[in-house]
């Protein structure tokens, strides 16, 4: 079945998801900021320069498979959605639901709100929340290893305490400058009902190409405790509908 974005009133969980998705979305068609973090030919400096240059040419997958696993641990409730997402030129998404199972509360109050928040986030200018020097200060932290690759770790601190911005870390692949991990917490709570929002997005590379994205959200609310979501996104396999 096909599913348009469910309608719901802007409230507690929706605000949190809205700004979070905007902060962690794919930033296509962005201009690199004028400010340059370093003028250096060292590994970290080159990786950072490649990261900024890549923002200008980054493109989202037009057809994706999306899997959402959600839970309310305090209530011992879980839900799962599997769908095909098609992106229109205007940035809006159309979902073909392949599977939707689990507790009704999670399906309606967590997964449905995720879908609505994603639609609303598409209207927010990506440049206002993108992880670029225009919005963040960068501080080089050191080197890590990931699947045999050299990874440069940068601490990111928002220049302003504004909704949708994170304080945390950005991990860049040493060869391509691609962001393979973004993690942190929102510096400004989107709602009085939300105490804290943590996010981690990992985009592992295979032969230098990102084949999937895994985003983990943890939203600490004042009313129902913690809400958790894991979102797996990958290019659509056209044989999947036949499975």
C-alpha positions in Angstrom: 0.0 0.0 0.0 1.0 3.6 -0.5 1.1 6.1 2.3 1.1 9.9 2.2 2.4 11.7 5.3 0.1 11.3 8.2 -1.4 14.5 9.6 -1.0 15.3 13.3 -0.7 18.4 15.5 2.7 19.8 16.2 3.5 18.6 19.7 6.0 17.0 22.1 7.7 14.2 20.1 7.1 15.8 16.7 9.1 18.9 17.5 12.0 16.8 18.6 12.0 14.7 15.5 11.5 17.7 13.2 14.6 19.5 14.1 16.6 16.4 14.5 15.9 15.2 11.1 16.7 18.6 9.7 20.1 18.5 11.5 21.0 15.1 10.2 19.4 15.1 6.7 21.4 14.7 3.5 22.6 18.1 2.4 22.4 18.2 -1.3 22.9 21.4 -3.4 24.8 23.2 -0.6 27.4 25.8 -1.2 30.6 25.4 0.7 31.1 28.1 3.4 33.6 30.9 2.6 35.4 30.3 5.9 38.2 27.8 5.7 39.0 25.9 8.9 42.7 25.2 8.0 45.1 26.1 5.3 47.0 22.9 5.4 48.2 19.9 3.4 48.1 17.6 6.4 45.8 14.6 6.4 43.1 16.2 8.6 43.1 19.5 6.6 42.8 17.7 3.2 40.0 15.5 4.5 38.1 18.5 5.8 38.6 20.3 2.5 37.2 17.3 0.6 34.3 17.1 3.0 33.3 20.7 2.3 33.8 20.3 -1.5 31.6 17.2 -1.4 28.7 19.1 0.0 28.3 20.9 -3.3 27.9 17.7 -5.3 26.2 15.4 -2.8 23.0 13.8 -4.1 20.3 11.9 -2.2 19.1 8.5 -3.4 15.9 9.1 -5.4 14.5 5.6 -4.5 15.4 4.1 -1.1 14.5 1.2 1.1 13.8 2.5 4.6 13.5 0.4 7.7 12.4 2.0 11.0 12.6 0.2 14.3 11.0 2.1 17.2 10.4 1.5 20.9 9.2 3.0 24.1 11.3 1.1 26.6 9.4 2.3 29.7 6.2 0.9 28.3 7.8 -2.2 26.8 6.3 -1.4 23.4 7.9 -1.8 20.0 7.1 -1.3 16.3 8.6 -1.7 12.9 8.1 -0.3 9.4 9.7 -1.3 6.1 9.0 0.9 3.1 10.1 2.1 -0.3 10.7 5.9 -0.3 10.6 7.9 -3.5 11.9 11.5 -3.5 10.2 14.0 -5.7 12.1 16.9 -7.3 10.7 19.3 -4.7 12.1 17.2 -1.9 8.9 15.6 -0.7 8.7 11.9 -0.2 6.2 9.2 -1.2 6.2 6.0 0.8 5.1 2.6 -0.3 4.6 0.6 2.9 5.8 -3.0 2.7 5.4 -3.8 6.3 4.1 -2.1 9.4 3.9 -4.2 12.6 4.1 -3.8 16.4 2.2 -2.0 19.2 -0.3 0.5 18.0 1.0 3.2 20.3 4.5 3.0 18.8 3.1 2.8 15.2 1.0 5.9 15.7 2.9 8.0 18.2 6.5 7.3 17.1 6.7 5.9 13.6 3.9 8.1 12.1 5.4 11.1 13.8 8.8 10.3 12.3 7.2 10.3 8.8 5.4 13.6 9.5 8.5 15.2 10.9 10.5 14.2 7.9 8.0 15.9 5.6 8.1 19.1 7.7 11.9 19.0 7.9 12.1 19.2 4.1 10.8 22.7 4.3 13.7 23.9 6.5 16.6 25.4 4.6 19.4 22.8 4.8 22.1 25.5 4.9 20.8 26.7 8.3 21.5 23.4 10.0 24.2 21.8 7.9 27.5 20.8 9.5 29.6 23.5 7.9 31.9 26.3 9.1 29.1 28.8 8.7 27.2 27.0 11.6 29.9 25.3 13.5 33.4 25.6 15.0 35.6 22.6 14.3 38.4 21.3 16.6 40.6 18.4 15.4 40.5 15.6 18.0 42.7 12.8 16.6 42.7 9.7 14.5 40.6 6.5 14.6 40.5 3.3 12.6 37.3 2.0 11.0 37.4 -1.2 8.9 41.1 -0.6 8.2 40.6 3.0 7.0 42.1 6.1 8.6 39.3 8.3 10.2 39.9 11.9 11.3 37.7 13.0 14.3 36.6 16.6 14.7 34.7 18.1 17.7 31.8 20.2 16.4 30.4 23.1 18.4 27.5 25.3 17.2 28.3 29.0 16.7 24.9 29.8 18.1 22.5 27.9 20.4 19.8 27.4 17.7 17.3 24.6 17.2 18.5 21.8 15.0 22.2 22.2 15.8 24.3 19.5 17.5 27.2 19.4 19.8 29.3 16.4 19.3 31.7 14.8 16.8 32.1 14.5 13.1 34.2 11.6 11.7 35.7 12.0 8.2 37.2 9.3 6.0 40.9 10.1 5.4 40.8 9.4 1.7 37.5 10.8 0.5 36.6 13.3 3.3 33.1 11.6 3.4 31.3 11.9 6.7 31.2 8.3 8.1 29.9 9.2 11.5 28.0 12.1 13.1 27.0 12.0 16.8 26.0 14.4 19.5 23.0 16.0 21.2 20.7 18.9 20.3 22.0 22.1 22.1 18.5 23.5 22.3 15.5 21.4 23.3 12.7 21.8 20.8 10.0 21.4 23.4 9.4 21.8 27.2 8.3 18.1 27.0 11.7 17.0 25.8 14.7 16.9 28.1 17.4 15.7 25.7 17.8 14.4 22.1 20.8 12.3 21.2 21.6 11.2 17.6 24.2 9.1 15.9 24.4 8.6 12.2 26.8 6.2 10.6 27.4 6.0 6.8 30.0 3.2 6.3 31.9 3.2 3.0 32.5 0.2 0.8 35.2 0.8 -1.9 34.8 4.5 -1.1 31.1 4.5 -1.7 28.4 4.9 0.9 25.8 2.1 0.5 23.6 2.7 3.5 22.9 5.1 6.4 22.0 4.1 10.0 20.6 6.7 12.2 19.9 6.1 15.9 17.7 8.6 17.8 17.2 8.7 21.6 14.6 11.2 22.8 14.3 11.7 26.5 10.7 12.9 27.2 9.1 14.1 30.4 5.9 12.1 30.0 6.6 8.6 28.6 10.4 8.3 29.2 12.7 7.5 26.4 11.7 7.0 22.8 14.2 5.2 20.6 14.4 4.9 16.8 16.8 3.1 14.5 16.4 4.1 10.8 18.2 2.1 8.1 18.3 3.7 4.6 19.9 2.2 1.5 19.4 2.4 -2.3 16.3 0.5 -3.4 16.8 -3.0 -4.7 14.2 -3.4 -7.4 13.9 -7.1 -6.6 12.8 -6.4 -3.0 9.1 -6.1 -3.8 9.2 -9.7 -5.1 10.5 -11.0 -1.8 
